[in-house]
């Protein structure tokens, strides 16, 4: 969303990532996958100063990056989070993907924790599909609306949990907070919600799923119970959605 020089640096970073991916492929440590990108540089408030023009600029940058990725046999996945400019709501994310219009080379990375905040419209109240205190019926109707729009673009999927809160460490803007898989305050039925995103996943080239808990404190990460619970949840998702 920045100057031509800043945007060129972004494209160069994508080129470097593609070269690294190729080296991994050649050495047999990587056989497939995507390269994740976002628009974090200036933040949502800066984007709002001229949202239409800024989305066009981001789309142009992403389109150029997708052309680079395609030339290297790679795909880019734009991670949907409430803190990324022009990607901070389900509707703005969809608008950006459609503006780029390169579904074979650029798609959506879904994280269950972050997309829950999409539903609430945390950084875009005008795009909220549910309100606090919603019923299960209201939630799943809204969830279907969101996933029906973004699922066709989804090429990478992160299993996660969220308690309806946001978190930001250091200079990182606040975004959907990751919680343990068995957090009693978790808002998501992880297995059920995963199914909305994983429908037709193989047709979109998704060959694996992963857990995202990047905000956990070290003490939690060093506890074997944390990982046993995560693995148990992942297996339940796999079995429920037909993964082998």
Backbone torsions as a table, in degrees:
resi	resn	phi	psi	omega
1	UNK	NA	1.1	-173.7
2	UNK	-95.4	-150.5	-179.5
3	UNK	-73.6	166.1	176.3
4	UNK	-55.1	-37.0	178.9
5	UNK	-65.9	-44.1	179.8
6	UNK	-65.2	-40.7	179.5
7	UNK	-67.4	-35.6	177.5
8	UNK	-63.8	-35.7	177.9
9	UNK	-65.4	-37.1	177.3
10	UNK	-63.1	-46.6	179.8
11	UNK	-62.1	-40.2	178.3
12	UNK	-62.3	-38.9	178.4
13	UNK	-63.5	-38.9	177.1
14	UNK	-64.7	-41.9	177.5
15	UNK	-59.3	-44.0	179.3
16	UNK	-62.5	-42.6	179.3
17	UNK	-61.9	-39.4	178.4
18	UNK	-65.0	-39.9	178.4
19	UNK	-65.4	-41.9	177.7
20	UNK	-62.4	-43.7	178.8
21	UNK	-60.0	-39.7	179.4
22	UNK	-63.3	-41.1	178.5
23	UNK	-62.5	-44.2	176.9
24	UNK	-59.4	-42.8	179.3
25	UNK	-61.9	-44.6	-177.6
26	UNK	-64.2	-30.1	-179.6
27	UNK	-91.7	0.7	174.8
28	UNK	79.7	9.0	179.5
29	UNK	-92.1	-5.4	177.4
30	UNK	-145.6	130.8	-179.3
31	UNK	-119.5	-13.4	-179.7
32	UNK	-165.7	179.0	177.2
33	UNK	135.8	-172.0	-179.5
34	UNK	-134.7	168.3	175.5
35	UNK	-114.0	121.8	-174.2
36	UNK	-84.1	139.3	177.3
37	UNK	-135.8	164.6	171.6
38	UNK	-155.3	-177.6	-176.8
39	UNK	-119.2	43.8	-167.0
40	UNK	-72.8	-12.5	-164.0
41	UNK	-54.9	-44.4	-172.0
42	UNK	-112.8	-17.2	176.9
43	UNK	88.6	166.6	-173.6
44	UNK	-66.9	-40.6	-177.3
45	UNK	-63.6	-38.8	177.2
46	UNK	-65.3	-39.8	178.5
47	UNK	-60.7	-38.3	-176.2
48	UNK	-65.5	-19.6	-179.1
49	UNK	-61.3	-30.1	175.6
50	UNK	-157.3	74.8	-168.9
51	UNK	-61.0	-41.6	-177.8
52	UNK	-64.3	-50.7	-179.3
53	UNK	-64.0	-41.0	-178.1
54	UNK	-67.4	-37.7	175.8
55	UNK	-64.4	-38.9	177.1
56	UNK	-62.1	-38.7	-179.7
57	UNK	-68.9	-44.6	177.7
58	UNK	-60.7	-43.3	179.8
59	UNK	-61.3	-41.4	179.2
60	UNK	-63.8	-41.0	178.5
61	UNK	-65.5	-46.6	179.3
62	UNK	-63.5	-37.1	179.9
63	UNK	-64.6	-43.3	177.2
64	UNK	-63.2	-40.0	178.3
65	UNK	-65.2	-37.8	-179.8
66	UNK	-67.2	-34.7	176.7
67	UNK	-64.3	-42.1	176.8
68	UNK	-61.3	-46.8	-179.1
69	UNK	-61.3	-43.9	-179.6
70	UNK	-60.4	-38.0	179.4
71	UNK	-65.1	-23.2	178.6
72	UNK	-99.9	5.7	-179.1
73	UNK	73.4	26.0	-177.8
74	UNK	-116.3	165.1	173.3
75	UNK	-123.6	146.5	177.8
76	UNK	-103.0	141.0	177.2
77	UNK	-120.6	116.4	178.8
78	UNK	-85.5	118.4	-174.6
79	UNK	-80.9	120.1	179.6
80	UNK	-78.3	116.3	176.1
81	UNK	-142.9	152.8	-178.1
82	UNK	-69.8	-9.5	-176.6
83	UNK	-99.5	-7.6	-176.2
84	UNK	-93.3	131.5	-178.3
85	UNK	-58.1	128.0	178.6
86	UNK	71.2	3.8	179.0
87	UNK	-130.0	13.7	-167.1
88	UNK	-89.1	-2.3	174.6
89	UNK	-142.2	159.8	-179.2
90	UNK	-62.0	-35.2	-177.1
91	UNK	-74.3	-41.9	178.6
92	UNK	-68.9	-34.2	176.5
93	UNK	-63.3	-45.0	179.0
94	UNK	-62.3	-43.4	178.9
95	UNK	-59.2	-40.1	-179.1
96	UNK	-68.2	-44.7	178.6
97	UNK	-60.2	-41.9	179.9
98	UNK	-69.9	-32.0	178.6
99	UNK	-68.8	-38.7	176.6
100	UNK	-68.2	-45.6	173.7
101	UNK	55.8	48.0	174.5
102	UNK	-133.3	64.9	-173.3
103	UNK	-60.6	-22.1	178.3
104	UNK	-78.1	-15.7	-175.3
105	UNK	-124.5	-21.7	178.1
106	UNK	-135.9	125.7	179.9
107	UNK	-134.4	-162.3	-173.6
108	UNK	-110.2	137.3	171.0
109	UNK	-103.6	118.4	-179.5
110	UNK	-97.4	132.0	170.4
111	UNK	-120.0	124.8	-175.8
112	UNK	-57.6	-37.6	-178.5
113	UNK	-67.1	-45.3	-176.8
114	UNK	-70.4	-40.2	-177.5
115	UNK	-72.4	-19.8	172.8
116	UNK	-63.1	-39.7	177.7
117	UNK	-68.7	-25.8	171.3
118	UNK	-56.7	-45.3	-178.6
119	UNK	-58.3	-39.7	-176.7
120	UNK	-79.6	-11.1	-179.0
121	UNK	64.3	41.1	-172.0
122	UNK	-55.9	-46.9	178.5
123	UNK	-105.0	8.2	178.9
124	UNK	-151.7	75.1	-176.9
125	UNK	-53.7	-30.1	-178.9
126	UNK	-68.6	-14.6	-179.4
127	UNK	-105.2	4.2	-179.0
128	UNK	-62.2	137.8	178.2
129	UNK	-106.5	-18.8	174.8
130	UNK	-140.3	164.0	176.5
131	UNK	-117.9	164.2	175.2
132	UNK	-56.4	140.3	-179.2
133	UNK	86.0	11.4	-179.5
134	UNK	-64.5	154.9	175.6
135	UNK	-84.9	165.2	176.4
136	UNK	-60.4	-39.5	-179.9
137	UNK	-61.9	-43.5	178.4
138	UNK	-65.3	-40.3	-179.2
139	UNK	-60.7	-52.2	-174.3
140	UNK	-71.7	-27.8	173.5
141	UNK	-66.0	-43.1	178.5
142	UNK	-68.3	-39.1	-179.2
143	UNK	-62.4	-39.8	178.3
144	UNK	-64.7	-40.9	178.4
145	UNK	-58.5	-47.2	-178.8
146	UNK	-67.1	-47.8	-176.0
147	UNK	-70.0	-32.1	176.7
148	UNK	-61.0	-31.7	-179.8
149	UNK	-81.8	-41.8	-173.1
150	UNK	-95.2	-23.6	-177.9
151	UNK	-57.6	-42.5	-179.1
152	UNK	-59.6	-21.9	179.9
153	UNK	-94.2	-8.9	-170.3
154	UNK	-78.4	119.4	-179.5
155	UNK	-121.2	0.9	177.3
156	UNK	-149.9	139.3	-172.0
157	UNK	-135.9	126.8	179.0
158	UNK	-113.3	118.5	174.7
159	UNK	-75.2	135.1	-177.1
160	UNK	-162.4	172.7	176.6
161	UNK	-131.6	150.2	-179.8
162	UNK	-141.7	144.4	179.9
163	UNK	-104.7	16.9	179.6
164	UNK	86.7	3.4	-178.9
165	UNK	-107.4	166.8	178.0
166	UNK	-114.7	163.5	-178.4
167	UNK	-152.7	143.3	174.7
168	UNK	-150.5	119.1	-178.5
169	UNK	-98.5	139.7	179.1
170	UNK	62.2	-127.7	-178.3
171	UNK	-92.1	2.2	-177.9
172	UNK	-72.7	128.8	176.8
173	UNK	-60.1	152.1	-180.0
174	UNK	-64.0	137.7	179.3
175	UNK	-144.4	-178.8	-178.0
176	UNK	-58.1	128.0	-177.5
177	UNK	-79.2	129.7	174.8
178	UNK	-82.1	138.2	-179.8
179	UNK	-125.3	159.9	174.1
180	UNK	-58.1	153.8	-176.9
181	UNK	-59.2	-31.2	-177.3
182	UNK	-105.7	21.7	-179.4
183	UNK	-58.3	124.7	-179.0
184	UNK	-63.7	-18.9	179.1
185	UNK	-95.8	3.4	-179.2
186	UNK	-60.9	137.2	-176.4
187	UNK	-90.8	-13.8	-170.7
188	UNK	-107.8	138.7	162.8
189	UNK	-82.6	96.6	-169.4
190	UNK	-56.8	-46.8	-176.5
191	UNK	-64.1	-46.2	-178.3
192	UNK	-66.0	-45.4	-178.4
193	UNK	-65.3	-35.3	178.8
194	UNK	-59.0	-35.8	-178.5
195	UNK	-61.2	-32.5	179.3
196	UNK	-64.2	-34.5	-178.2
197	UNK	-86.8	-31.1	-172.0
198	UNK	-88.6	-4.1	175.6
199	UNK	-58.1	123.2	179.9
200	UNK	69.9	21.1	-175.1
201	UNK	-60.3	-42.3	-177.9
202	UNK	-61.8	-33.9	179.8
203	UNK	-67.0	-22.5	178.8
204	UNK	-97.4	9.8	175.5
205	UNK	83.9	12.4	177.1
206	UNK	-79.1	121.8	-177.2
207	UNK	-115.7	-6.4	176.5
208	UNK	-154.3	162.2	171.0
209	UNK	-125.3	160.5	-179.1
210	UNK	-140.1	165.3	175.6
211	UNK	-96.9	139.8	176.7
212	UNK	-120.5	111.8	176.8
213	UNK	-138.9	45.8	-169.0
214	UNK	-68.7	-8.3	-177.8
215	UNK	-101.9	9.7	-177.8
216	UNK	-73.7	141.4	175.2
217	UNK	-68.9	157.0	-176.1
218	UNK	-57.2	-40.0	-177.8
219	UNK	-59.4	-37.9	178.5
220	UNK	-69.1	-39.7	-179.5
221	UNK	-67.6	-26.9	-178.4
222	UNK	-85.9	-2.4	179.9
223	UNK	-93.5	117.4	-178.9
224	UNK	-55.5	-29.6	-179.6
225	UNK	-61.3	-35.0	178.2
226	UNK	-56.9	-46.7	-175.9
227	UNK	-75.3	-34.2	176.3
228	UNK	-63.5	-39.3	178.7
229	UNK	-67.4	-42.6	178.4
230	UNK	-61.8	-47.2	-178.8
231	UNK	-63.6	-39.0	177.8
232	UNK	-62.0	-41.9	178.6
233	UNK	-65.2	-43.3	179.7
234	UNK	-62.7	-39.7	178.5
235	UNK	-64.2	-39.7	178.1
236	UNK	-63.5	-40.4	176.7
237	UNK	-63.0	-47.6	-179.6
238	UNK	-58.4	-48.2	-177.0
239	UNK	-66.9	-38.4	-177.9
240	UNK	-70.6	-30.2	-174.4
241	UNK	-103.6	8.8	172.6
242	UNK	82.2	18.1	178.8
243	UNK	-79.1	148.0	-179.7
244	UNK	-120.3	NA	NA
